[in-house]
Amino acid sequence: MSSQWQHIARNIKSLYDNKDFVPLHEPTFGGKELEYVTDCIQTGWVSSVGKYVNEFELTLADYTGVKRAVAIVNGTAALHIALKIAGVQANDEVFMPSLTFIATANAVSYLQAVPHFVDVSEHTLGLDPYKLEEYIQAIGVIDNGQLVNKHTGRIIRAVVPMHTFGHSVDLDPLIDICQRYHLVLVEDAAESLGSYYKGKHTGGFGLVGALSFNGNKIITTGGGGAILTNNEKLADYAKHITTTAKNPHRWDFTHDEVGYNYRMPNINAALGCAQLEQIDEFQKSKRLLTKRYEKLFDGVENVQLFTEPSFGKSNYWLQTLLINEEHYNRNFVLEVLNSEGVMARPIWTPLDELQPYFHCPKADLPVTRLLKKRIINIPSTPLRGETND
Ligand SMILES: *Cc1c(COP(=O)(O)O)cnc(C)c1O
């Protein structure tokens, strides 16, 4: 068994010039990054104001097809503000998958609201709308035009689907549920820049969405994030409270509420502008990598490469293997791959299994528990200089 995975490790390395160590996901700087960042330093505009922030926001809105994008200091902060402007308040509950990065739940906690964990689908790895509806019927009651959790008495305000590794969840049935049960849709699109659902970019389906440009994401600004929305007023409000809620004035400092210092610095936006110029190339070479992996794992028994759902086009941010858990022990496979210099990692520990979130309400999570044993992420950096097969 060990020699089989050693063989797989060697095959993976062969896609990356047989390097001794192949990381999971490295940033690719192949464009005007240095030029734009140097421009920030030479002009002195490195911080809170500058042309790159505006340009980054406009290009991002254009690329994602939403009316407005607001650049934020990181993805977690973007989610925090997205949830706040979506109306999430202290003591509300917010539906989300347990199988997500902890930032999704942390952002809810920052508002003194409570994550409420639901199960995911094997077909998307993200929130399962059909199970969600069954669950709502079991534990929810509509009171005064609001969905209320019968067991806790708290309002369930919003639902946060997360497009896992860049694969879109099934959004149409989810949007339908949101309308019928008075839930606000807030998309955690941190991993899905460049991913589409039925031809439309993810992150723009709900009232608000959040993106991340952390160093390991599909494009990077060093650290960074953005709020997406089609609502101009919400976008203006997001900009206002992420710039300390300062009232514009030539010299006076007045602020009309408790704001946040969450805006993206110009130097990070400069990096982002250069990265966005290359996103189509990144996408192409990530799809090429998928093809190579398809070939590599074709015919390998008890291992399946996860590919995009039929209704979507994925950015393939992180390449994903589903191993047959009755055949392979996850930790064993991780041990062999990593020892061979191929960086591989499991999916996040489900949030309901983590100390800060033990106490949160949750549905039965059988698919979550199963996927935890089955998912392994393998190297996903776009192949260098290759966009055609
Ligand atoms: C990366 C990520 C975030 C947060 O992004 P940061 O920029 O690292 O704060 C949020 N949610 C998910 C699912 C992520 O993968």
Ligand as a Chemical Component Dictionary entry (heavy atoms), coordinates in Angstrom:
data_LIG
# 
_chem_comp.id                   LIG 
_chem_comp.type                 NON-POLYMER 
_chem_comp.pdbx_formal_charge   0 
_chem_comp.three_letter_code    LIG 
# 
loop_
_chem_comp_atom.comp_id 
_chem_comp_atom.atom_id 
_chem_comp_atom.alt_atom_id 
_chem_comp_atom.type_symbol 
_chem_comp_atom.charge 
_chem_comp_atom.model_Cartn_x 
_chem_comp_atom.model_Cartn_y 
_chem_comp_atom.model_Cartn_z 
_chem_comp_atom.pdbx_ordinal 
LIG C1 C1 C 0 -9.329  31.802 3.258 1  
LIG C2 C2 C 0 -10.695 31.690 3.774 2  
LIG C3 C3 C 0 -11.311 32.696 4.546 3  
LIG C4 C4 C 0 -10.621 33.880 5.145 4  
LIG O1 O1 O 0 -9.704  34.523 4.462 5  
LIG P1 P1 P 0 -8.452  35.314 5.103 6  
LIG O2 O2 O 0 -8.138  36.249 4.005 7  
LIG O3 O3 O 0 -7.399  34.294 5.344 8  
LIG O4 O4 O 0 -8.903  35.998 6.335 9  
LIG C5 C5 C 0 -12.631 32.553 4.885 10 
LIG N1 N1 N 0 -13.326 31.486 4.546 11 
LIG C6 C6 C 0 -12.780 30.478 3.841 12 
LIG C7 C7 C 0 -13.619 29.312 3.496 13 
LIG C8 C8 C 0 -11.448 30.536 3.448 14 
LIG O5 O5 O 0 -10.916 29.516 2.772 15 
# 
loop_
_chem_comp_bond.comp_id 
_chem_comp_bond.atom_id_1 
_chem_comp_bond.atom_id_2 
_chem_comp_bond.value_order 
_chem_comp_bond.pdbx_ordinal 
LIG C1 C2 SING 1  
LIG C2 C3 SING 2  
LIG C2 C8 DOUB 3  
LIG C3 C4 SING 4  
LIG C3 C5 DOUB 5  
LIG C4 O1 SING 6  
LIG O1 P1 SING 7  
LIG P1 O2 DOUB 8  
LIG P1 O3 SING 9  
LIG P1 O4 SING 10 
LIG C5 N1 SING 11 
LIG N1 C6 DOUB 12 
LIG C6 C7 SING 13 
LIG C6 C8 SING 14 
LIG C8 O5 SING 15 
# 
